[in-house]
C-alpha cells in the first residue's frame, strides 16, 4: 500500500513515527534549564518561556522530518539501517509529504519567533532563522553539515548553547555568565545522544559515504568522545556550583552515577543494533540531568 493510499490511521502512525517522540526531550530540556536560570535571576516570564518551548518543539520536529527525508534521498537510510525505522525509507510517507510536514513545523517555529521577537527584540530573528537553516542543511542542501563531520558541533551549539541561552534571553533580555554555565551541561549531553547514534552507524555511514565525526574518529575514538562530553558536563555543573548554584551539588551527586551507568555499555564495546537501548538511555539521561540541573538552578 502506498503512502498516498494509506488509511488515515496508517498515516497517523507514520507521522507519529516521523515525529520521533522520544527525541522531543532534546527540545524540552534546554527550555527547562534556561527558564530555571531566568527564575534564579528573578527574570522568569511564563509567556516567553512557553513560546520558547513551543518553538523548540517545532524546530525539533522539523529537523526530524528533514533528516528523515534527506537521509533517504541521499541513500543513507536503506534496508540495512540499524536504528529505529524511518517513515520515508519504509514508504509510509512520500518525500513530498515529508517535506510539506517539515515546512509546516518550521512555520510554527517562525510564528513563535514572531511573538518572541515582539517580546525580546530582533536578535531572536537571527537566532531563529539560523536554527531553521541549520536544521535543513544538517542533512539537506548541496553540502550537508551532518555528512561532513560537523553534526556534533551543530548539535552542541544549536540544541545546547543556543537553546538554553536563547530561552534565558527572551525572558531576561540579556545573556549572562550563569546562562552560559547553565547551557554547557545540556549541550554536552544532547551531543552525547548524537554520538551514540553515530557510533552505531559507523559501518553503514561509511558505506553510504556519510562522513560523521564517528566515521572520522572510529569506534575507539567515538567511545572516548562520549566519555569526554560526560566529564565536560559534570565540570560545567561543578563550575556553576562554585559560582551561583550551590544546590548543584545534589544534582551533580545524582548525575554522575547515572551517567556512569549509561557510559558502561559504551565503554564495554556495545555496537550495532545493541546500541539502540543505549541511545534511549542516553536521551533519558539528558532529560534527567537537565531536570536535576534546572531544579538546582531554580532552588539556588
N, C-alpha and C positions, 0 to 999 in steps of 0.2 A: 504494500500500500504506500503510495507516495505521500509526501508531506501535504500536498495540496488536497488530496482526497481523504486525509485522516479525519476521523470524527473529532468533535470538539473536545471530548475527554482526552483523546490521544494528544491533541495539540497542547492542551493544558499541561499534561505530563511532560511533553517535550520542552515547553517553555520553562517549566519548573526545573528540569534538568539543566537547561542552559543558564538559568539564573545562578545556579550553584549556591544554594542557601548556606551551606557550611562556610563558604568564603566570606559571607557578609559580615562576620565578626571583625574582619580586617578593616571594614569601614566604620563599624560601631566603636571599636576600642579607641582609636585616636580621638574621636569626638568626646568620649567619656573622660579621657585623660586631659585633653585641652580644656574642657569645661571645669574639671576639678581644679586645674591650675588657676583658672579665672576665679573660681569660688575662693580659692586660697587668698587671692589678691583682692577680694571684695568687688570683683568685676563681673560676676556671673549674670547672664541675661538669658532668660528662658527662650525668647523668640529667636534670637540669633543662634542659640545652641541647637534648637530644633531645626532651623533652616540649614545649619551646617550638617546635621545628622542626615536629613533627607537628601541633601546634595551629595554627601559622601556615599550614601547607599546607591543613588542613581549613577554616580560615576563608577562604582564598583560593578554594578550590573552591566553598564555599557561596556566596560573593559572586558568583562567575562564574555559578552556577546561578540565583541571584536576578536578576542582570542579564539573563540570557537570557530568563527567563520574564516578568519585569515589563516590560522594554522591548517585548517582543512584545505584551503585553496593553495597553500604553499607545499602541501604534501607532508606536513609534519604529523598530522593526525591520520593514521591509517589503521587497518585491521590489526596491526602489530602493537597498537597503543597499549601501554602498561597501566596507565592511570584510569581514573573514572571515565565512563563513556561520555562522548560529546554528541550533541544533538545533530549538528550538521554532518559530521562524519558518519553517523548512523543513518542519515537520510530522513530523519524525523522532521527536520525543518530545512527548507531550501536556503542557499546562501542569500537570496534576495530577501526572504522573510527575516533572516537573522540580522541582516544589515538594517532593515527597517526597524527592528527591535532595538538595535544599537543606537540609531539616531533618535528614537523615541526616548530612550533612557537619558541620552545626553541632553535632549530638550528639557526634560525635567530638571536635570542638573543646572542648566542655564537659567531656568525660571527661578530656581533657588538662588542662583548667583545674582539675578536682578534684585531680588529682595535684600540679599546681604550687601550688595553694592550701595543700595539706598541707606542701609544701616551704618556701614563701616567705610564707604568710600571706594574710589577707583582702584586701589591695589587689589581688590577682590576680583576685578575683571581680568587682570593679568594672570593671577593665580588660577582662576577658573579656566580660562582659555588654554593656558599651558597644560593644565591637568587633562583636559579633553584631548588636546593634540597629542599628548604623551600616551594616553590610553589607546589612541588609534595607531600611532606609529610604533607602538610596542611590538605588534606583530604584522601591521599593515604598512602600506606605502612602499616606495622603491628601496628604502634602506631601513628595515625594521630593527629597532634597537635591541629587541629580545633575541635576535638572530646574530648579534654582533657583540655578545658578552657584556651588554650594558643593562641587562634586566635587573640585576641586583642593585645597581646604583639607582636606577629609576624607581624601584620599589622602596628603597631606603629613603629617598628624597621625597617622593610624592605621597606614598602611603604611610610614611612615618613622619618626617620632619614637617612637610607642608601641611599635612592633615591635622596634626596636633597644634602647630603654631598658628595655622590659619583659623582653627576653631577658637583659639585663645584671642587672636587678633580681632575677630568680628564681635567679640564681647568686650575686650579691654581697650581696643583701638590702638594697641601698641604690641610690640613683641619684646619680652624681657629675657634675661638670662635664665630665670626659672622656667619659662616656657620652652626654651631650648633643652634644658635638663630633663624636663618632663617628656619631651619628644624622643629623646635618644633611645630609651628602652623600648619604646613602641617601634621605632624604626628598625632596631636590631632584630626584634623578634618577628616582625612581619616579613623581614628579609629571610629569616630562618625558614619560613613556610616555602618560599620560592627555592631555597637551597635544597630542601628535601625533594621537591618536585624535580629539580634539575638533576639531582643525584640519581633518582630513579630512572630518569630518561636519558642518561648519558649515551648509552649504546644506540637507542633509536634516534636520538637527536643527531648523532654523528652520521648515521645512515641517511638522514633526511637533509643533511647539510646545514643544520641549525646549530650555530656556534654559541652556546650558552657559556657562562662562566664555569659551570660544571664541566663542560666539554674541555675547556681550556685547562682547568686545574686537575682534572682526572678524579678518580674515586677517592684516593687518599687526601688530596688537597681539598676536595669539597667537604669531606667529613671534618677536617681541621677547621675549615672556614665556618662551619656551623658552630663549632665549639668557641671560636673566637668571637662570633657575634653574641653568643650567650654571655661570655665573660664581659664583653663591652656593655651589654645591657645592665648587668649587675654593677659594673663600675660606675655607670651613669647614675644608677639609683643610689649608690653609696655617696657619690658627689652631691646629689640632691639632699641626701640625709644630713650631710655635714653642712649644707647651705641653709635651706629653708624648710626642709621636710623631715623633721625628727621622727615622725611616725613611719618614715620609710624603712626603719629598722625592722619593723614587723613584716612589711611587705617583702623586704629582701630575705628575711629569715624563712619565710614560707616559699618564696620564689626559687631560691637556689636548689633545695632538694627536689622540687617538682621539675625543674629544668634538667637536673641530672638524670632523672627517670626518663625524660624524653630523649636525652642525648645517648643513653646507654645502648639502645639497639643500633644507632648510627655508628657509634664507636666500635661495636662488635662486628660490623661489616654487613648488616642487613642490606639487601639490594633488591632490585626488580619490583615485582608486584607486592612483595612483602613490606615495602616501604609505604604502601597506601595507608595502613593503620597508623604508621609513624607520622605521616602527613597530617592526618586528622588530629593526632595527639599534639602536634606542634601548633596547629591552628587553635586548639583548645587552650594550650599553654599561653599563646599570645593574648587570648581573651582573659584568662585567669590572672596572668601577671599584670595586665592592664587594669583589671578591676582592683587588684591589690594596690597598685601604684596610684590609681585615681583616689581610692579611699585614703591612702596615706597623705596625698597632697591636700585633699579636702579637709582632713582632720588636723593638719599641722597649723 
